[in-house]
Amino acid sequence: MVAGTGSIAYGRDERGQTTRAGGWGFAISDEGSGQWVGRTAVGTVLRAQENGEKPALLVAIQRAWRLASLHELVGMANAMPPPDFSDLFPVVLLSADSGDALARAVLTGAGRELADLTKCAIRRLFSGAGRVPVAMAGGVFRQSALVRQVFYNSLAAEFSHVTVNPTVVEPVLGALELARKPAAGKVAG
């Protein structure tokens, strides 16, 4: 499962068959990604504001985007081209680490969304299979222990045969590993 600015679950079974879930772009998909976290945080604070709350996360978002009012926030969030919502990921992380319940809820949702994408790939490729290894990659996993924990717990609750590598891998290392495999069995001529 890769979760950075975007997100995608990619799987390959022992026969070499592959599948993917998510990763259809920030406008319609990329659940649990940095873009999704930022966009969801904006929507969450707007709903909280509508309910009469004064969310600290709203103030943090306005400060990060250098906005003076709620109306400026709405304008910025709906601008064309759209803003880079992933710029708000560090703001949500910091707010969650400070105990902000809304920020924690957004990150918890990200962990669940990433697990749901992974579950789709597991069901397609590994129904009835033995052990299924799962790796986490990308900045969302690397930077948020809460996202990692929710992701792990959600997978473990449904699949006893899934083993999640607790170390977040760098995507480039996975690409290098894949590049080495075909060459390993070939003899130079």
C-alpha positions in Angstrom: 0.0 0.0 0.0 1.5 3.3 -1.1 0.2 6.5 0.6 1.9 9.8 -0.1 0.5 12.7 -2.0 -1.7 10.1 -3.7 -2.5 6.5 -2.8 -2.7 3.1 -4.5 -2.9 -0.5 -3.4 -0.9 -2.8 -5.7 -0.7 -6.5 -5.3 1.1 -9.4 -7.0 0.6 -13.1 -6.2 3.0 -16.0 -6.4 1.9 -16.6 -10.0 2.7 -13.1 -11.0 -0.9 -11.9 -11.4 -1.4 -8.3 -10.4 -4.2 -6.0 -9.3 -4.6 -2.5 -8.0 -7.2 -0.6 -6.0 -7.5 3.2 -5.8 -4.9 5.5 -7.3 -7.4 7.0 -9.7 -6.2 10.6 -9.1 -6.8 13.3 -6.4 -10.1 14.5 -7.8 -12.0 11.2 -7.6 -9.8 8.8 -5.6 -6.5 8.6 -3.7 -8.3 7.8 -0.4 -6.1 8.1 2.7 -3.4 10.1 0.8 -2.0 13.4 1.8 -4.3 15.1 -0.7 -7.3 13.2 0.8 -6.2 14.1 4.4 -6.0 17.9 3.5 -9.3 17.9 1.6 -11.1 15.9 4.3 -9.7 18.2 7.0 -11.1 21.3 5.3 -14.5 19.7 4.9 -14.4 18.5 8.5 -13.6 21.9 10.0 -16.3 23.5 7.9 -18.9 21.1 9.2 -17.7 21.7 12.7 -18.0 25.4 12.2 -21.5 24.9 10.9 -22.3 23.0 14.1 -21.3 26.0 16.2 -17.8 24.7 17.1 -14.7 26.8 17.0 -12.2 24.1 15.8 -8.5 24.7 16.5 -7.8 22.8 13.3 -9.6 25.5 11.4 -7.3 28.2 12.8 -4.3 26.0 11.9 -5.5 25.5 8.4 -6.1 29.2 7.9 -2.7 30.1 9.3 -1.0 27.5 7.0 -2.7 28.9 3.9 -2.3 32.5 5.1 -6.1 33.2 5.1 -7.9 35.7 7.3 -11.5 34.4 7.1 -13.7 31.4 6.6 -14.8 32.8 3.3 -11.2 33.0 2.1 -10.8 29.3 3.1 -13.9 28.3 1.1 -12.6 30.3 -1.9 -9.2 28.8 -1.7 -10.5 25.2 -1.4 -12.7 25.7 -4.4 -10.2 27.6 -6.6 -9.3 26.5 -10.1 -6.9 25.1 -10.4 -7.4 23.4 -7.0 -4.9 24.0 -4.2 -2.4 21.3 -3.2 -4.4 19.9 -0.3 -1.4 17.7 0.6 0.3 20.9 1.9 -2.2 20.6 4.9 -1.0 17.1 5.8 1.7 18.4 8.2 -0.8 20.8 9.8 -3.2 17.9 10.4 -0.3 15.8 11.9 0.8 18.5 14.2 -2.8 19.2 15.3 -3.4 15.5 16.0 -0.2 15.2 17.9 -1.4 18.2 20.0 -4.6 16.2 20.8 -7.0 17.8 18.4 -10.0 15.4 18.1 -10.9 16.5 14.6 -7.4 16.0 13.3 -7.2 12.6 14.9 -10.6 11.7 13.3 -9.3 12.7 9.9 -6.1 10.5 10.3 -8.1 7.6 11.7 -10.3 7.9 8.5 -7.2 7.8 6.4 -6.0 4.6 8.0 -9.4 3.0 7.4 -9.5 4.1 3.8 -6.0 2.8 3.1 -6.9 -0.5 4.8 -10.1 -0.8 2.6 -8.1 -0.3 -0.6 -5.6 -3.0 0.6 -8.5 -5.4 1.4 -9.8 -5.0 -2.1 -6.4 -6.1 -3.5 -6.1 -9.0 -1.0 -9.6 -10.3 -1.8 -8.9 -10.3 -5.6 -5.6 -12.0 -5.4 -5.4 -14.0 -2.3 -8.7 -15.5 -1.5 -8.0 -18.7 0.4 -4.3 -18.2 0.2 -1.8 -18.8 2.9 0.3 -16.0 4.4 -0.1 -12.6 2.6 2.7 -10.1 3.2 1.7 -6.4 3.2 4.1 -3.5 3.0 3.4 0.2 3.7 5.2 2.9 1.7 5.0 6.6 1.4 5.0 9.8 3.5 1.5 9.3 5.1 2.6 6.0 6.7 6.1 7.2 7.5 4.9 10.3 9.3 1.7 9.1 11.1 1.8 6.4 13.7 -1.9 6.8 14.1 -2.6 6.0 10.4 -0.2 3.0 10.6 -2.0 1.6 13.7 -5.5 2.0 12.3 -4.4 0.5 9.0 -2.8 -2.5 10.8 -5.8 -3.0 13.2 -8.3 -2.9 10.3 -6.4 -5.5 8.3 -5.8 -7.7 11.3 -9.5 -7.6 12.3 -10.5 -9.1 8.9 -7.5 -11.2 7.8 -5.6 -13.5 10.1 -3.3 -14.6 7.3 -2.0 -11.1 6.6 1.4 -10.0 7.9 2.0 -6.3 7.8 5.7 -5.3 7.7 6.0 -2.7 10.5 8.8 -0.8 8.7 7.6 1.7 6.2 9.5 1.0 3.0 10.7 3.7 0.6 8.9 3.3 -2.8 12.3 3.5 -4.6 13.6 0.5 -2.7 10.6 -1.6 -3.9 11.2 -0.5 -7.5 14.9 -1.5 -7.1 13.9 -4.9 -5.7 11.5 -5.5 -8.6 14.2 -4.5 -11.1 16.6 -7.0 -9.6 14.3 -10.0 -9.7 14.2 -10.6 -13.5 17.9 -10.1 -13.7 18.7 -12.6 -10.9 18.0 -15.7 -12.9 19.5 -14.6 -16.2 23.1 -15.3 -17.3 25.0 -12.6 -19.2 25.8 -13.8 -22.7 
